């Protein structure tokens, strides 16, 4: 087989569906059917415009009315015009809200395609969500353990690849974030809070978070250097290290090192 001349573009795809008490209310197709009813004023004409049978259109509308808990579409019979069909006020609000949410959903899917599928770069959930933070290091994971203390709580976050981070946060912060087991969360760590160590061997350290890896790059500065470490389990972490320590630790690309982070220096964030 001949090798492809170029790497195919990877893209994210997704569809937005609404459910009510676990039952499917509808997605893009049914919302477009509601829009056709609103524009045509007739289920028959809406079905023709939508390219489906009257029965299929009515069955879909009847199912939506049932699942929604109140009518989205109502029909009036008789009169000189032979009756009409229209969206209820609740139906119009639902249609408008779906359009707003779908626009946000499509923008998010586009952001995922733009930000997440350059496989040569680490994935940044903050870039996708367009959040701004002074923390250079960000790790998305899942809460796997929570231990309560007298004042502060200990929260353990499992990262892709098996790495675990421990954060010490106040009880008020746990309640404010609504932290719970199996909840996705983001760990933020300032580069200045990362301590690098080499040749630690089997030494026992009090630092709870120890990320082992290989130095990818060292960027010198006037006072401090920026050191990027490729973590063995995947991902990267950046540390700010005094220029004098670079020589003492012999930090250079390819050198093995450990990034040490105290649990109180790990900041947790969750999506609203």
C-alpha positions in Angstrom: 0.0 0.0 0.0 1.3 3.4 -0.9 1.7 5.9 2.0 -0.6 8.8 2.1 1.0 12.1 1.0 -0.5 14.0 3.9 -2.0 13.4 7.3 -5.9 13.7 7.2 -7.4 16.5 9.2 -9.0 15.3 12.5 -12.2 17.0 13.4 -14.8 16.8 16.2 -18.4 16.1 15.5 -21.4 16.2 17.7 -25.2 16.6 17.8 -27.3 18.3 20.5 -30.3 16.5 21.9 -32.8 17.5 24.6 -34.2 15.0 27.0 -36.9 15.4 29.7 -36.7 13.0 32.7 -34.5 10.7 30.6 -36.8 10.6 27.6 -35.7 12.0 24.3 -37.5 15.3 23.4 -35.7 15.9 20.2 -32.6 17.2 18.4 -31.9 19.2 15.3 -34.4 17.4 13.1 -37.4 17.7 15.4 -36.6 21.4 16.2 -36.5 22.1 12.4 -39.9 20.4 12.2 -41.3 22.7 14.9 -39.8 25.6 13.0 -41.6 24.5 9.8 -44.9 24.2 11.7 -44.4 27.8 13.0 -43.6 29.1 9.5 -46.3 27.1 7.6 -49.1 27.2 10.1 -50.0 23.6 9.1 -48.7 20.2 9.9 -49.5 19.0 6.4 -47.5 21.9 4.8 -44.7 21.5 7.3 -44.4 17.8 6.5 -44.2 18.6 2.8 -41.6 21.3 3.4 -39.7 18.9 5.6 -39.9 16.0 3.1 -41.8 13.5 5.4 -45.3 12.1 5.6 -48.1 13.7 7.5 -48.2 10.7 9.9 -44.4 10.8 10.6 -44.7 14.6 11.3 -47.7 14.2 13.6 -46.2 11.2 15.4 -43.0 13.3 16.1 -45.1 16.3 17.3 -47.3 14.1 19.5 -44.3 12.5 21.1 -42.7 15.9 21.8 -46.0 17.2 23.3 -46.1 14.1 25.6 -42.4 14.2 26.7 -42.4 18.0 27.2 -45.2 17.8 29.8 -47.2 20.5 28.0 -48.1 21.1 24.4 -45.5 22.6 22.1 -47.9 22.5 19.1 -51.7 23.1 19.2 -54.3 22.7 16.5 -57.6 24.5 16.1 -60.3 23.1 13.9 -63.3 24.5 12.0 -63.7 28.1 10.9 -63.7 29.5 7.4 -60.1 28.5 6.9 -60.6 24.9 8.0 -58.5 25.2 11.1 -54.8 25.9 11.7 -51.7 24.7 13.6 -49.3 26.8 15.6 -46.6 26.6 18.2 -47.7 27.4 21.8 -45.8 30.1 23.7 -43.9 27.2 25.5 -43.1 25.7 22.1 -41.7 29.1 20.8 -39.6 29.5 23.9 -38.2 26.0 23.5 -37.4 26.5 19.8 -35.6 29.9 20.5 -33.6 28.4 23.4 -32.6 25.4 21.4 -31.3 27.7 18.7 -29.2 29.6 21.2 -27.8 26.5 22.9 -27.1 24.9 19.5 -25.1 27.9 18.4 -22.9 27.6 21.6 -22.6 23.9 21.0 -21.4 24.3 17.5 -18.9 27.0 18.5 -17.6 24.6 21.2 -17.2 21.7 18.7 -15.4 24.1 16.4 -13.1 25.1 19.2 -12.4 21.4 20.0 -11.4 20.9 16.4 -9.2 23.9 16.3 -7.5 23.4 19.7 -7.6 19.6 20.5 -6.5 17.8 17.5 -2.9 19.0 17.0 -1.5 15.8 18.4 2.0 17.3 18.5 0.8 19.7 21.2 -0.5 19.0 24.7 -4.2 19.3 25.2 -5.4 22.4 27.2 -8.9 22.4 28.4 -8.5 26.1 29.4 -7.7 27.0 25.8 -10.8 25.2 24.6 -13.0 26.9 27.2 -11.3 30.2 26.6 -10.5 30.6 30.3 -7.7 32.8 31.3 -5.4 31.9 34.2 -1.9 33.0 35.4 -1.2 29.3 36.2 1.1 27.8 33.5 0.2 24.2 34.3 -3.2 22.8 33.9 -4.3 19.2 34.2 -7.8 17.8 33.6 -8.8 14.8 35.5 -11.4 13.1 37.7 -12.0 13.3 41.4 -11.3 9.8 42.8 -11.0 10.4 46.6 -12.0 13.0 49.2 -10.8 13.0 52.8 -12.2 15.5 55.3 -10.1 17.3 57.8 -10.8 19.6 60.7 -10.4 22.7 58.5 -9.2 21.6 55.1 -10.1 18.7 52.9 -7.8 16.6 50.8 -9.0 15.9 47.2 -7.3 13.4 44.9 -7.5 13.8 41.2 -6.7 11.0 38.7 -5.1 12.2 35.4 -5.0 10.4 32.1 -2.1 7.9 32.2 -2.5 7.1 35.8 -0.9 10.1 37.5 -2.6 11.3 40.6 -2.5 14.8 42.1 -3.5 15.7 45.6 -4.9 19.1 46.5 -5.5 20.6 49.9 -8.5 23.0 49.8 -10.7 24.6 52.4 -14.1 23.0 53.3 -15.7 26.2 52.0 -14.0 25.7 48.6 -15.2 22.1 48.4 -18.8 23.2 49.0 -18.6 26.1 46.7 -17.2 24.0 43.8 -19.6 21.2 44.6 -16.8 18.6 44.5 -17.8 15.0 44.4 -16.4 11.6 43.5 -16.1 11.0 39.7 -16.5 14.7 38.9 -14.3 16.1 36.2 -12.0 18.9 37.5 -9.0 20.9 36.4 -5.9 21.2 38.5 -4.0 24.5 38.1 -0.4 24.9 39.3 1.7 28.0 39.1 5.1 27.4 37.5 6.7 29.1 40.5 5.2 26.5 42.8 7.0 23.6 41.0 10.3 22.5 42.5 12.6 20.4 40.3 14.9 17.8 41.7 17.4 15.4 40.1 19.1 12.2 41.4 16.6 11.8 44.2 16.9 8.0 43.9 14.9 6.3 46.7 14.9 9.3 48.9 11.6 9.8 50.9 10.1 13.2 50.4 7.2 14.9 52.3 5.9 16.4 49.0 2.7 14.6 48.1 2.9 15.3 44.3 5.9 13.9 42.5 5.8 13.9 38.7 8.8 12.2 37.1 9.9 12.8 33.6 12.6 14.1 31.2 13.5 17.7 30.6 12.2 18.9 27.2 13.6 22.4 27.2 15.3 25.1 29.2 14.6 28.7 28.4 17.1 31.0 30.1 15.9 34.3 31.6 17.5 37.3 33.4 16.9 35.8 36.8 14.9 32.6 36.3 14.8 29.9 33.6 11.7 28.2 32.3 12.1 24.5 32.4 9.6 22.2 30.6 9.4 18.6 31.8 7.8 15.8 29.7 6.0 13.7 32.3 6.4 9.9 32.0 2.7 9.2 32.2 1.9 11.9 29.6 1.6 15.6 29.5 4.0 18.4 30.5 4.7 20.6 33.5 6.6 23.9 33.5 8.8 25.1 36.4 10.4 28.5 37.0 14.0 27.7 38.3 16.7 30.2 39.4 19.5 30.4 36.9 22.0 29.4 39.5 20.1 26.2 40.2 20.1 25.2 36.5 23.9 24.6 36.6 23.8 23.0 40.1 21.1 20.5 39.0 22.7 20.1 35.5 19.3 20.6 34.0 19.3 20.2 30.2 17.2 18.5 27.5 17.2 14.8 28.1 18.0 14.9 31.8 15.7 13.0 34.1 14.1 15.0 36.8 11.2 15.1 39.2 8.7 17.9 39.5 7.6 18.3 43.2 4.4 20.2 44.0 3.0 20.7 47.5 -0.7 19.8 47.8 -1.8 23.3 49.1 -0.3 24.7 45.9 -2.7 22.8 43.6 -5.7 24.9 42.7 -8.9 23.1 41.6 -11.5 24.4 39.2 -14.7 23.0 37.8 -17.0 24.0 34.9 -20.0 26.0 35.9 
